[in-house]
Structure formats: structure tokens, C-alpha cells
Amino acid sequence: MAPDYAFRPMAGADLPLIRNWLETPEVRSWWGEPAEQYALVSGDLEHPDMDQFIVALGGHPFGYIQCYALSTWNQGFGPQPPRTRGIDQFIGDPEMIGRGHGSRFIRQFVDTLLKSGIPRIVTDPDPDNGRAVRAYAKAGFQSDRMIDTPDGSALLMMRNP
């Protein structure tokens, strides 16, 4: 039986935790310079088109997921159905990496969105980030094509109902 992950809306009180996670080697290697990413994540906290969550298992917070309106942040994804959402995530607790949690919490989160009527979920991992690409594939995402984004080349992956 798959674990049941909790997705708590992120609040200002979570920012020190986010800052610490952004400084971990694994997160830093794929998300980039921690101070820059912290400014972006904290700056989106009140944005109406960005939903941010702390991911927990058994009351233990270990990850972050953001879900945004693609109509606001379509950075090279091309035409998508109205109401399409994009996601980005990371596991901040190094002890939780490599244990299958990424694919499972992504699937649980995305299943809920798709059941609510969202027509498509997209994501754009770095194609060299094999761990992320595999996690999204295990969560039901299909690879579509390589795209150019402000952060460089990315693999567009999507999941439909």
C-alpha cells in the first residue's frame, strides 16, 4: 500500500525550512543558486497563480511542490489546454531521497488535480536529471519533447487524465 502524503499550503513560517532545503547539495545541483531560488520561491508566496505546498509523511515535512497556472508561466511549453497547470518539486530531506517518495507523492498530488478537472499537468525537468525524469515517468508523465526555457534546455513531460 502506498503511503499517504500530506500537502500543507506553504506559509511564511516555512521559509527558513525552504531556505535550508535549497542549500542541500541535491536540491542546489538542480535548482541552482540557493539565494536566487529562495527569492523566487518566497516572492511567489502570495501570487494568486502559484500554489505552494510542504510535503509531509507521517507528520514529517520532507519536500516542496509548487503548482502554477501555465497561462501565467508558459516558458516554452507551447500551446496547452486552458487551465493546464505546471509543477516543480524537490525533496529537501536527504534521508528521503532515493526511496521512491518522489514518484509516489507526485502521483498522489497530480491524481488529485486531474480528478478535480484540470485537463493536463506539465513539468520540465533538466534532461540530465535522471532521477527526476524517472520519478515523473513513474508518476505517469509522458515525455513529449525538448524545449528551450529561460533556464536552458528542458524535457517537457505531461500527464493527462
Rosetta blueprint (number, residue, H / E / L):
1 M L
2 A L
3 P L
4 D L
5 Y L
6 A E
7 F E
8 R E
9 P E
10 M L
11 A L
12 G H
13 A H
14 D H
15 L H
16 P H
17 L H
18 I H
19 R H
20 N H
21 W H
22 L H
23 E L
24 T L
25 P H
26 E H
27 V H
28 R H
29 S H
30 W H
31 W H
32 G L
33 E L
34 P H
35 A H
36 E H
37 Q H
38 Y H
39 A H
40 L H
41 V H
42 S H
43 G H
44 D L
45 L L
46 E L
47 H L
48 P L
49 D L
50 M E
51 D E
52 Q E
53 F E
54 I E
55 V E
56 A E
57 L E
58 G L
59 G L
60 H E
61 P E
62 F E
63 G E
64 Y E
65 I E
66 Q E
67 C E
68 Y E
69 A E
70 L L
71 S L
72 T L
73 W L
74 N L
75 Q L
76 G L
77 F L
78 G L
79 P L
80 Q L
81 P L
82 P L
83 R L
84 T L
85 R E
86 G E
87 I E
88 D E
89 Q E
90 F E
91 I E
92 G L
93 D L
94 P H
95 E H
96 M H
97 I L
98 G L
99 R L
100 G L
101 H H
102 G H
103 S H
104 R H
105 F H
106 I H
107 R H
108 Q H
109 F H
110 V H
111 D H
112 T H
113 L H
114 L H
115 K H
116 S L
117 G L
118 I L
119 P L
120 R L
121 I E
122 V E
123 T E
124 D L
125 P L
126 D L
127 P L
128 D L
129 N L
130 G H
131 R H
132 A H
133 V H
134 R H
135 A H
136 Y H
137 A H
138 K H
139 A L
140 G L
141 F L
142 Q E
143 S E
144 D E
145 R E
146 M E
147 I E
148 D E
149 T E
150 P L
151 D L
152 G E
153 S E
154 A E
155 L E
156 L E
157 M E
158 M E
159 R E
160 N L
161 P L
